[in-house]
Amino acid sequence: QVQLVESGGGLVQPGGSLRLSCAVSGSGFSINAMGWYRQAPGKPRELVAARTSGGSINYADSVKGRFTISRDNAKNTVYLQMNSLKPEDTAVYYCEITMSTRAIYWGQGTQVTVSS
């Protein structure tokens, strides 16, 4: 049973930083592609950052230069480093992982609130 456990969300002041983690367990397979999405109240879920199986990385225009997606293969964990946070970054953040089996899994979501 594959599980994705997200952590690292919380309340931060504008201009602050957070690092979200998404740990994959229960799989003997490797991470193929990964992405972070977010959903603010009343808005559709949107892609924030993604890394394809070929290594290409894409960011939403709204987070370019502030967010960084990365992975630790040894820990089977995916990260989203978020710097210079703005109130409009407030949302529930979800990780999406595509395993080498092509199965897709979602994390449970973690709340990020940017407020003074």
N, C-alpha and C positions, 0 to 999 in steps of 0.2 A: 504494500500500500504506500504510494508516494504521498508525501506530505510536504507542503511549503509553509514555513513558519516565518512570518514577517515580524520585524521589530524595528525600533528606532524612531517611531513617530513621537509626537508630543507637541507641547506649546513652546513657541520660540518667538522672540521679538523680531520685528522687521530688521533686516540686515544680518540676522543670525544664520547659523548653519545647523544642519541635521544630516545624519547618515542613516539611510534605511538599509536594512539587511533582509535578505530572503534566503533562508536556509532550506535546502532540499534534502530530504531524508527518505529512506525506504526504497531507494532505487539503486540498482547496480549499474545503471547506465549514466552516461555523461550528459551534461547540459549542451544542447545544440544551439539554440537561440534563446534570447531573453528580452524582456521588455518591462518597462514600468508604465503604468497608466494611472490616471487620477480621475476622480469624480467629485465635483463640488455639488452642493445642494441645488437641485433644480436644473442641473446641467447634465449633458450626456458624458459618458466616460470618454476620456481623450488620451491619446498616446503622448507620453512625456519623453521617453527615450527608449531606444531599441538597438540591440546588437544582433545582426543576422548570423547565420551559421558560417557565412563567408568572412565574417569579421567587420563588416560595414556597420558603422554606428550612425544613428540618426537622432536628432533632437527636435522637439517642438520649437518653433521660433521663439516662443515666450520664455524658454529656459536656456537657450543657447548661451554658452559662456558662463553659466551659473551652475548647471547641473552636470554631473559626470556619472555615467554608467560603467560598472566594472564587474569583474568576477574573480573569484578565488577558486580555481579548479580543485585544489587540494581539499578545500573545505566544502566544496559543492555549494557555494554561496554566491549570491549576486548582490551587488550594492548599488545604491543611488546616493551619491554625495550631492547635497544641496547647499549651495552657498548664496549669500546675498538674498535671502528669502524675502518675499513680498507678501502682503496680505492676500493678494490674488492667487498665491500658491496654496492657500488653504483648501484642503480636500482630503478625501480618503484615497490613499495610494495603494495600488495593487501591483504585485509582480506577476508576470506571466512567463512561464518557462516551457520551452519545447525541448523535450529530451531527444536523445539520439534515436529513440524508437519512433519519433515523430508524435508521440503523445503530448498533449498540451495540458498544463496544470496552472491553476491560479492560486495565489495566496489569499488569505482571509481579509486582507486590507488592514491598513494602519492609518490612524488619523493624524494629519499634520495641520496644526493651527498656527497661523502667523498673525500675531496681534500684540499691540503694546498695552 
